[in-house]
Amino acid sequence: MFDIDHSLTETERAAIARAGDFATAYVAPRAQAWQDAYEFPRQALVDACAAGLADLELSTAHGGQGLGFIAKLRAFEAIARQDMAFSFSLINHHNSMTRIARDAKGDVRDLIAAMRQGEIIGCTALTEPGAGSDFAAIKTTAQKDGDGWILNGSKAWITNAAVAGAVICYAQTEPGSGWRGIAAFLVRDERAGFVREAPFRFHGGSAIGAGGFRLENYRAKADEMLQPPGAGFKAAMAGINGARTYVAGMCCAMLDAGIETAARYATQRRIFGQPVLEHQGQRWALADSATDLEAARLLTDKAASIVQQGGDAVLAAAHCKKFAVRVALKGLADCIQLMGAEGLKNTHVLGRHLTNAKLCAFTDGSTEIQNERIGRFLMEKFSE
Ligand SMILES: Cc1cc2nc3c(=O)[nH]c(=O)nc-3n(C[C@H](O)[C@H](O)[C@H](O)COP(=O)(O)OP(=O)(O)OC[C@H]3O[C@@H](n4cnc5c(N)ncnc54)[C@H](O)[C@@H]3O)c2cc1C
């Protein structure tokens, strides 16, 4: 049997259980209020850090727990089951910290210690107002200045930008050179030249804190270059397969919660003298969502297994993200339908999960970009 969970250690299982407890006791009762108030739950990130959820993959050398990718996947699935937006914010903080610790040339011990406690929040900034899917087209520039760099440009749609103090920022060092010129820098919000913009207001996902910032003659020190030109683009692309996989896992978690909510309601609610699920059409719709969920889980677990082993997960990650987003969108809408108007109430998670599943169609590469990966693979495989 294909079961990636058998590889989890006792420590990893305990961390996943902690994430589940935090999600149920802390996130679930607050998530809708965050959404209704368009509120970025800054304190919740601190509390999640205190619960030991922000440094799962951070190496033990940096004070982290050094757990594997599958443990991280399961932990953040458990949180996404209650609120994908908060889960996504926390995992972006987690990943930014892990990468800064891994790639920094200078001494970042104090910074990592502050990030582990949630005093400083991290984010990773690729997207710009003029470049999303076409990452190689970014216009933020990094110009050599003595032994440092001067950065200028704008970033948009960056998770945690509402509050982030430590940014992994991608910039072009040689305009016109495409991906070969892209490098990654550690950028700090406290320094002159960093101008935060108001976070975006959009449907769903307030806890993601997505927004933007401008860099106006921002000076980065030499040792703040995290990835040199060319390697920056490759590092971003390497990390994105893991991200696509956990976004797929979050979609599975949301659909799973939706199916449970709808099934519980529809076994009680009676229409025309019978529980809703005694009507075959409704029962079959729910069964279809359950089958889709099974398939999405298998694709996701396959990708997770490859990511954990350090293999080439490009194709597996593209398949699972595309499919999991699609079935979550359809399945969550079908679950609402099954419950009648009741399913729309914000006392249930369905509407929030449905909107957040739509966010997942864009984060870490849109559905069309996944299709590009899959389509290109087919062309290469079958071209003469
Ligand atoms: C909630 C949220 C959080 C995010 N967090 C981050 C973050 O932390 N850091 C970060 O850097 N970015 C982040 N993003 C940005 C995200 O990565 C982009 O939204 C995504 O890359 C798509 O870019 P775009 O929205 O600019 O769409 P565009 O690139 O403008 O694309 C427009 C449309 O064209 C489609 N398209 C693209 N390429 C092709 C093609 N070759 N053929 C056909 N159609 C195509 C797209 O799929 C889309 O439907 C976030 C986005 C959201 C919604």
Ligand as a Chemical Component Dictionary entry (heavy atoms), coordinates in Angstrom:
data_LIG
# 
_chem_comp.id                   LIG 
_chem_comp.type                 NON-POLYMER 
_chem_comp.pdbx_formal_charge   0 
_chem_comp.three_letter_code    LIG 
# 
loop_
_chem_comp_atom.comp_id 
_chem_comp_atom.atom_id 
_chem_comp_atom.alt_atom_id 
_chem_comp_atom.type_symbol 
_chem_comp_atom.charge 
_chem_comp_atom.model_Cartn_x 
_chem_comp_atom.model_Cartn_y 
_chem_comp_atom.model_Cartn_z 
_chem_comp_atom.pdbx_ordinal 
LIG C1  C1  C 0 -3.298 34.896 -1.897  1  
LIG C2  C2  C 0 -2.053 35.009 -2.714  2  
LIG C3  C3  C 0 -0.817 34.951 -2.101  3  
LIG C4  C4  C 0 0.359  35.082 -2.850  4  
LIG N1  N1  N 0 1.579  35.049 -2.211  5  
LIG C5  C5  C 0 2.710  35.290 -2.921  6  
LIG C6  C6  C 0 3.993  35.363 -2.259  7  
LIG O1  O1  O 0 4.108  35.159 -1.049  8  
LIG N2  N2  N 0 5.081  35.673 -3.017  9  
LIG C7  C7  C 0 5.009  35.909 -4.348  10 
LIG O2  O2  O 0 6.024  36.200 -4.949  11 
LIG N3  N3  N 0 3.809  35.832 -5.016  12 
LIG C8  C8  C 0 2.664  35.541 -4.330  13 
LIG N4  N4  N 0 1.445  35.481 -4.972  14 
LIG C9  C9  C 0 1.380  35.791 -6.389  15 
LIG C10 C10 C 0 1.179  34.558 -7.262  16 
LIG O3  O3  O 0 2.361  33.828 -7.328  17 
LIG C11 C11 C 0 0.685  35.073 -8.633  18 
LIG O4  O4  O 0 -0.654 35.494 -8.461  19 
LIG C12 C12 C 0 0.780  34.026 -9.699  20 
LIG O5  O5  O 0 2.118  33.767 -10.011 21 
LIG C13 C13 C 0 0.041  34.458 -10.979 22 
LIG O6  O6  O 0 0.460  35.717 -11.377 23 
LIG P1  P1  P 0 -0.627 36.859 -11.686 24 
LIG O7  O7  O 0 -1.662 36.789 -10.639 25 
LIG O8  O8  O 0 0.123  38.128 -11.856 26 
LIG O9  O9  O 0 -1.301 36.441 -13.041 27 
LIG P2  P2  P 0 -0.715 36.743 -14.509 28 
LIG O10 O10 O 0 0.683  36.266 -14.580 29 
LIG O11 O11 O 0 -1.002 38.149 -14.867 30 
LIG O12 O12 O 0 -1.610 35.774 -15.389 31 
LIG C14 C14 C 0 -2.935 36.143 -15.844 32 
LIG C15 C15 C 0 -3.620 34.869 -16.307 33 
LIG O13 O13 O 0 -2.885 34.284 -17.391 34 
LIG C16 C16 C 0 -2.594 32.920 -17.072 35 
LIG N5  N5  N 0 -1.345 32.493 -17.702 36 
LIG C17 C17 C 0 -0.092 32.687 -17.253 37 
LIG N6  N6  N 0 0.795  32.150 -18.096 38 
LIG C18 C18 C 0 0.092  31.590 -19.114 39 
LIG C19 C19 C 0 0.432  30.884 -20.308 40 
LIG N7  N7  N 0 1.709  30.638 -20.616 41 
LIG N8  N8  N 0 -0.566 30.467 -21.107 42 
LIG C20 C20 C 0 -1.851 30.725 -20.798 43 
LIG N9  N9  N 0 -2.236 31.395 -19.691 44 
LIG C21 C21 C 0 -1.284 31.815 -18.865 45 
LIG C22 C22 C 0 -2.544 32.899 -15.562 46 
LIG O14 O14 O 0 -2.702 31.606 -15.049 47 
LIG C23 C23 C 0 -3.702 33.804 -15.216 48 
LIG O15 O15 O 0 -4.897 33.073 -15.329 49 
LIG C24 C24 C 0 0.276  35.289 -4.247  50 
LIG C25 C25 C 0 -0.991 35.309 -4.871  51 
LIG C26 C26 C 0 -2.138 35.169 -4.124  52 
LIG C27 C27 C 0 -3.473 35.199 -4.814  53 
# 
loop_
_chem_comp_bond.comp_id 
_chem_comp_bond.atom_id_1 
_chem_comp_bond.atom_id_2 
_chem_comp_bond.value_order 
_chem_comp_bond.pdbx_ordinal 
LIG C1  C2  SING 1  
LIG C2  C3  SING 2  
LIG C2  C26 DOUB 3  
LIG C3  C4  DOUB 4  
LIG C4  N1  SING 5  
LIG C4  C24 SING 6  
LIG N1  C5  DOUB 7  
LIG C5  C6  SING 8  
LIG C5  C8  SING 9  
LIG C6  O1  DOUB 10 
LIG C6  N2  SING 11 
LIG N2  C7  SING 12 
LIG C7  O2  DOUB 13 
LIG C7  N3  SING 14 
LIG N3  C8  DOUB 15 
LIG C8  N4  SING 16 
LIG N4  C9  SING 17 
LIG N4  C24 SING 18 
LIG C9  C10 SING 19 
LIG C10 O3  SING 20 
LIG C10 C11 SING 21 
LIG C11 O4  SING 22 
LIG C11 C12 SING 23 
LIG C12 O5  SING 24 
LIG C12 C13 SING 25 
LIG C13 O6  SING 26 
LIG O6  P1  SING 27 
LIG P1  O7  DOUB 28 
LIG P1  O8  SING 29 
LIG P1  O9  SING 30 
LIG O9  P2  SING 31 
LIG P2  O10 DOUB 32 
LIG P2  O11 SING 33 
LIG P2  O12 SING 34 
LIG O12 C14 SING 35 
LIG C14 C15 SING 36 
LIG C15 O13 SING 37 
LIG C15 C23 SING 38 
LIG O13 C16 SING 39 
LIG C16 N5  SING 40 
LIG C16 C22 SING 41 
LIG N5  C17 SING 42 
LIG N5  C21 SING 43 
LIG C17 N6  DOUB 44 
LIG N6  C18 SING 45 
LIG C18 C19 SING 46 
LIG C18 C21 DOUB 47 
LIG C19 N7  SING 48 
LIG C19 N8  DOUB 49 
LIG N8  C20 SING 50 
LIG C20 N9  DOUB 51 
LIG N9  C21 SING 52 
LIG C22 O14 SING 53 
LIG C22 C23 SING 54 
LIG C23 O15 SING 55 
LIG C24 C25 DOUB 56 
LIG C25 C26 SING 57 
LIG C26 C27 SING 58 
# 
